[in-house]
Amino acid sequence: MVAKCLNPLCAAPFHYLRGGKLFVLNYHGRRGGRTDVRRRGAEYFWLCDSCAPKMTLNLKGLKPEVIPFPSHGRSGRGLLTGSAK
């Protein structure tokens, strides 16, 4: 469940889908190294109205990190690892 902006320097609370940008990370894998238990699901991450125009989400391993858009443009296309909604 999304509670606040993913940017660690921002404390904006998540209340509605109408503002900011929501990211969805779908995962498939095995849990705890056991080959007989499969794990599937999705995690949601949100950047608020103030942060979304300036940054995007990138995956470092399986952990999300917030990165600024490159100075040559702010579209962010090609920077995401995962799916955005």
C-alpha positions in Angstrom: 0.0 0.0 0.0 1.3 3.4 -0.9 1.4 5.8 2.1 3.6 8.7 0.9 5.8 10.0 -1.9 8.7 7.6 -2.8 11.2 10.5 -2.6 12.8 10.1 0.8 13.2 13.9 1.1 9.4 14.5 0.6 6.7 13.7 3.2 3.7 14.3 0.9 1.0 11.8 1.9 -0.8 9.7 -0.7 -4.6 10.3 -0.7 -5.8 10.2 -4.3 -4.8 8.9 -7.7 -5.5 12.2 -9.4 -2.2 13.8 -8.5 1.4 12.7 -9.1 2.6 9.5 -10.8 1.9 5.9 -9.8 4.4 3.2 -10.7 3.6 -0.5 -10.7 6.3 -3.2 -10.4 5.1 -6.7 -11.2 7.3 -9.5 -10.0 7.5 -13.2 -10.4 10.0 -15.4 -8.6 10.7 -17.9 -5.9 10.5 -17.2 -2.2 13.3 -18.0 0.1 15.2 -20.2 -2.3 12.5 -22.9 -2.2 11.8 -24.2 -5.6 8.3 -25.4 -4.9 6.9 -22.0 -3.8 6.3 -19.4 -6.4 5.8 -15.7 -5.5 3.8 -13.4 -7.8 2.5 -10.0 -7.1 2.8 -6.2 -7.6 4.2 -3.3 -5.6 3.0 0.2 -6.1 5.1 3.4 -5.7 4.0 7.0 -6.0 5.7 10.3 -6.7 3.7 13.4 -5.7 2.8 16.3 -7.9 5.9 18.2 -6.8 8.4 15.4 -7.3 7.0 13.7 -10.4 8.0 16.4 -12.9 11.5 16.4 -11.6 12.3 12.7 -11.1 11.4 9.1 -11.9 11.8 5.6 -10.4 14.6 3.3 -11.1 15.2 -0.2 -9.8 18.4 -1.0 -8.0 18.2 -4.8 -7.7 14.6 -5.2 -6.5 14.6 -1.9 -4.5 13.2 1.3 -6.0 15.2 4.4 -6.0 14.3 8.0 -7.0 16.5 9.5 -9.7 16.3 13.0 -11.3 15.5 13.3 -14.9 18.6 14.0 -17.1 19.3 17.6 -17.8 18.7 17.2 -21.5 15.0 16.4 -21.0 12.4 15.5 -18.5 10.2 13.0 -20.3 11.8 10.1 -18.5 11.1 7.7 -21.3 13.5 4.8 -21.2 14.5 5.4 -17.6 11.9 3.2 -16.0 12.5 -0.4 -15.1 9.1 -1.8 -14.6 5.7 -0.5 -15.6 4.1 2.8 -15.1 0.4 3.6 -14.9 
